[in-house]
Amino acid sequence: MNFIFTRYAEKQFLELSPHQQNAIHKKLLQVKGGSLGSLRKLVHLEPFTHRLRVGDYRLLLRQCPEGFEVLKIGHRSTIYL
């Protein structure tokens, strides 16, 4: 399973603190290793198909043939607006 960052998501990632970046990186490695606990399927939130919880932050993803495309990263209070 691969995670491909869009330019927008990459920009959002780089704006986060190093602590949050490290937490997201660790969570992506966990999911890549098979631990799908915090990866949830989304319904009625097109074009996003899944979300990944990392503390107070959420990654909104779209499933693609290569794995997942990371479309958006943000704080849980504003990510779905």
N, C-alpha and C positions, 0 to 999 in steps of 0.2 A: 504494500500500500504506500503510495507516494502522496505528498502534499505539495501542491504547486501554488505559489503565492502570486496573486495579481499585483500589478504595480501599485494600485491603491492600497491593498492589504499590506504590502511590503512597507509602504510609506507609514501607514498606521503603526506597524510593528516597530519601526525604527524610532518613532516618537515616544514609545513607552520607556519606562525606566529600565535600566539593566536588570533589576530584580524581576520585573514582570516578563521581560524578554526571556530570561533564563527559565522561569516557570513555564512559559508557553513552549519553549524548546523541549523541556523535559516531558511535558504532557504529550507532545507530538511523537516523541520517541516511544513513550508508553503505548500509545495507540498503534503506532507502527509495529510494535512488538506483540500486539494481539490483545491488549487490555482495552476493551471498548466501553468501559463503565461510564464514562462521562460524555460519550459520543451518542447523541440522540437524533432521531429522525424528526424532521419538522413537517408540519402539515399546513397548507394554505399560507405559505410565506415564500412565494416564488420570487426570485430564481433559486433561493436557498433550499437545500434538501436536508442538511444536517447542521447541528450546532455542537460545539465543543466547549465545555465549561473549564475554565482555568482560574480558580479563585473568584474574584469579582469581575473577571473579563470573560467575554464570549467570542468565539471564532465562528463566523457563519460560513458554511461550506456548500459547495455544489459537487455532487458526485459526477465523475467523468471516467472514461475508460482507463485512464492512467492511475486513478485513485480518487483524490479529492482536490478541488481547487478552492483555496482560501480566498473568499471574496471580500470579507469585512472583519475587522477586529475592533472591539470597543468595550467600554464599561457596561455592565449589565443594566444600568439605569437608563442608558441612552442608545444601546445597540439596535433595539427593535423599532425606534422612532423613524 
